[in-house]
Amino acid sequence: MSSSRSRFGPLDQVLVETQRALETVFGNPPAARPNPAADTPDVVLDPHERRHAAGLMRINHVGEVCAQGLYFGQAAVAREPDTRDHLLEAAQEETDHLAWCAQRLRELDSRPSMFNPLWYGGSYALGVLAGLRGDGWNLGFVVETERQVEAHLDEHLETLPPADARSRDILRQMKEDEARHADHAELAGARALPWPIPSLMSAASSVMKTVAYRL
């Protein structure tokens, strides 16, 4: 993957990044792995439960849009091929999560956030800025992002309607994947992010979750 990227000219790279953005925000990229809820029976939720489950899954869908933007932005400026490949591999698994969340939103008669272009663009810019600081910082953002995602997935697993086993199965697999991404980034040489970056990331995430739950 890294060798093919080295043959890209500037215009080629712009086209690649544009295609990735359009597929993430407006497309329906397919998952490479089966949906973990594929064999889990669906149930009829009452209107309040369905709206709540949809709000939580919309937050998670936005989280995956942000993860794609962050990782693609970081990969675009990563200095070492191994770091770039690590980021693109993680992004592929985030594509699975994106597809699973989108499917569950459709099952809940809901839709993704109308602000997905904004979420993606902001995350991509953050990814580029992180990557320009060097690969240790690049990987440090992966660790912090994934640890924060793990925490909010735990919250969602606790607050989902008890009967919504399909959403719960998806979130459990996502949490397992996010933990593995963070562990791999730490082993690859991630630097701990200094204060106040983790706090600012958490504050931005709180705003995103508040807005995405409804919009």
C-alpha positions in Angstrom: 0.0 0.0 0.0 2.8 2.4 0.9 4.7 1.6 -2.3 1.7 2.5 -4.5 1.2 5.7 -2.6 4.8 6.7 -3.4 4.0 6.7 -7.1 1.2 9.2 -6.7 1.7 12.8 -7.8 0.2 15.7 -5.9 -3.0 15.7 -8.1 -3.4 12.0 -7.7 -3.2 12.2 -4.0 -5.8 15.0 -3.9 -8.1 12.8 -6.0 -7.6 9.9 -3.7 -8.3 11.9 -0.6 -11.4 13.5 -2.3 -12.8 10.1 -3.2 -12.3 8.8 0.3 -14.1 11.8 1.7 -17.0 11.5 -0.7 -17.3 7.7 0.0 -17.3 8.2 3.7 -19.7 11.2 3.9 -22.1 10.5 1.1 -21.5 7.0 0.0 -22.2 3.6 1.5 -18.8 1.9 1.7 -19.2 -1.9 2.2 -17.9 -3.7 5.2 -15.1 -6.2 4.7 -16.3 -8.3 7.6 -19.8 -9.7 8.4 -22.0 -7.6 10.6 -21.7 -9.0 14.1 -25.4 -8.7 14.6 -26.2 -10.6 11.4 -27.6 -13.6 13.3 -29.2 -11.7 16.2 -33.0 -11.4 15.9 -34.4 -7.9 15.7 -37.3 -6.9 18.0 -39.9 -4.2 17.8 -38.9 -1.3 20.1 -41.4 1.2 21.3 -41.1 4.7 19.8 -39.1 6.2 22.6 -36.7 3.2 22.7 -36.3 3.3 18.9 -35.5 7.1 19.0 -33.0 6.6 21.8 -31.3 3.7 20.1 -31.2 5.6 16.8 -29.7 8.6 18.6 -26.9 6.5 20.1 -26.2 4.7 16.8 -26.1 8.1 15.0 -23.4 9.2 17.5 -21.4 6.1 16.8 -21.8 6.6 13.0 -20.5 10.1 13.4 -17.6 8.7 15.5 -16.7 6.5 12.6 -16.9 9.3 10.1 -14.6 11.3 12.4 -12.2 8.3 12.7 -12.0 8.0 8.9 -11.2 11.7 8.6 -8.6 11.6 11.3 -6.8 8.5 10.1 -6.9 9.4 6.4 -5.6 12.9 7.3 -2.8 11.4 9.5 -1.9 8.8 6.8 -1.6 11.5 4.1 1.3 13.1 6.0 2.8 10.2 7.9 6.6 10.0 7.5 7.2 6.3 7.9 5.5 3.7 5.6 4.8 1.4 8.7 2.9 4.2 10.4 1.0 5.0 7.3 0.1 1.3 6.8 -1.0 1.1 10.5 -3.3 4.1 10.1 -4.8 2.8 6.8 -5.4 -0.7 8.3 -7.2 0.9 11.3 -9.2 3.0 8.9 -10.4 -0.1 7.0 -11.8 -1.6 10.2 -13.4 1.8 10.9 -15.1 1.4 7.5 -16.6 -1.8 8.8 -18.0 0.1 11.8 -19.3 2.8 9.6 -21.2 0.3 7.4 -22.6 -1.6 10.5 -23.8 1.6 12.1 -25.4 2.8 8.9 -27.2 -0.5 8.5 -28.5 -0.3 12.0 -29.7 3.3 11.5 -31.7 2.1 8.5 -33.2 -0.7 10.6 -34.2 1.8 13.2 -35.9 4.0 10.5 -33.4 6.8 11.1 -30.5 8.5 9.2 -27.0 9.7 9.7 -26.1 13.1 11.0 -26.7 16.0 8.6 -23.4 17.5 9.7 -21.2 14.6 8.5 -19.3 16.8 6.0 -18.4 19.1 8.9 -17.4 16.3 11.2 -15.2 14.7 8.5 -13.5 17.9 7.4 -12.7 18.9 10.9 -11.3 15.5 11.8 -9.2 15.4 8.6 -7.7 18.7 9.4 -6.9 17.6 12.9 -5.3 14.4 11.5 -3.1 16.4 9.2 -2.0 18.7 12.0 -1.2 15.7 14.2 0.7 13.9 11.5 2.8 17.0 10.7 4.2 16.8 14.3 5.7 13.4 13.6 4.8 9.8 13.8 5.0 9.5 17.6 2.4 12.2 17.9 0.4 10.6 15.0 0.1 7.4 16.9 -0.5 9.2 20.2 -3.7 10.7 18.7 -4.7 7.1 17.7 -4.3 5.9 21.3 -6.2 8.9 22.8 -9.0 8.8 20.2 -9.5 5.0 20.7 -9.5 5.2 24.5 -12.1 7.9 24.5 -14.2 6.0 22.0 -14.0 2.9 24.2 -15.3 5.0 27.1 -18.3 6.3 25.3 -19.1 2.8 23.8 -19.2 1.5 27.4 -21.7 4.3 28.2 -23.8 3.3 25.2 -23.8 -0.3 26.1 -25.2 0.6 29.5 -27.9 3.0 28.2 -29.2 1.1 25.1 -32.7 -0.2 25.4 -32.3 -3.7 27.0 -34.1 -5.4 24.1 -31.9 -3.9 21.5 -29.5 -6.8 21.1 -28.6 -6.0 17.5 -27.1 -2.6 18.4 -25.4 -4.1 21.4 -23.7 -6.8 19.4 -22.3 -4.2 16.9 -21.0 -1.9 19.7 -19.3 -4.8 21.5 -17.3 -5.7 18.4 -16.5 -2.1 17.8 -15.2 -1.7 21.3 -13.0 -4.8 20.9 -11.6 -3.3 17.6 -10.9 0.1 19.1 -9.0 -1.4 22.0 -6.8 -3.3 19.6 -6.1 -0.2 17.5 -5.0 1.6 20.7 -2.8 -1.3 21.9 -1.1 -1.6 18.5 -0.4 2.1 18.3 1.1 2.0 21.8 3.4 -0.8 20.7 4.3 1.0 17.6 5.8 4.0 19.6 2.9 6.3 20.4 3.7 9.4 22.4 1.5 10.4 25.3 -0.3 13.6 24.4 0.4 16.5 26.7 -2.3 18.5 28.6 -4.6 20.0 27.5 -4.9 18.1 24.2 -6.8 15.1 25.7 -9.2 17.4 27.5 -9.8 19.5 24.4 -10.5 16.2 22.4 -13.0 15.1 25.1 -14.7 18.5 25.1 -15.0 18.4 21.3 -16.4 14.9 21.5 -19.0 16.0 24.0 -20.2 18.7 21.6 -20.3 16.2 18.8 -22.3 13.7 20.8 -24.8 16.3 21.9 -25.5 17.5 18.4 -25.3 14.1 16.6 -27.8 12.5 19.0 -30.6 14.6 17.4 -29.1 15.9 14.2 
